[in-house]
């Protein structure tokens, strides 16, 4: 990612994993992990199934503690987007989005003001009064992303959020997420099984080995933000995706 225009704060780590391991009983899930993500970095993480990618996200969020090592965050304000949208069916789109504001003690007026802003960013203003049952899968995921954006997190953790969507919806949401990142420049760690998606979204791409997971390859993605969907058809993109796929196959 281009470094022009970065301020000193953009170089500060938002999250750092130092000598982090994780075991579940007799199962070693992670070998020592060293990873730093800075403000304005979008990091994609790929690896074989069961290698510990979701474990890294849970460690990063503080949902679980490492067996050894330390996880340092600049803030506890973390947005976590799961594989399923996890919306409350009895609440409208707007009410789902404002839920975190209610938990955080925001006034109703401030929560609604922020909801207006994030719903506009994800293109759901016209659907603010709809219930989840009336939404497509892509719209539900956009609602989930908007909810996570309400408190303006310093760090976003994405656990395969688009894996269940059809190809067209997935590509559209890739482009929308890329646009959101271009505007907000948060830090992000994005887990996916799709090499194409990982390359399209990332400023930096990491490959994990099979369990116990460890980082075995790293790629800098040369494209500027915002990105157009058409870059997927460029020869350079195909070469880079092929290199990532080869590293992933070797890691498996």
Secondary structure, 3 states (H helix, E strand, C coil): CCCCCCCHHHHCEEEEEEEEEEEECCEEEEEEEEEEEECCCEEEEEECCCCCHHHHHHHHHCCCCCCEEEEEECCCCEEEECCCCCCCCCCEHHHHHHHHHHHHCCCHHHHHHHHHHHHHHCCCHHHCCCEHHHCCHHHHHHHHHHHHHCCCCCEEEEECCCCCCCHHHHHHHHHHHHHHHHHHCCEEEEECCCHHHHHHHCCEEEEECCCCECEEEEEECCCCCCCCHHHHHCHHHHHHHHHHHHHHHHHC
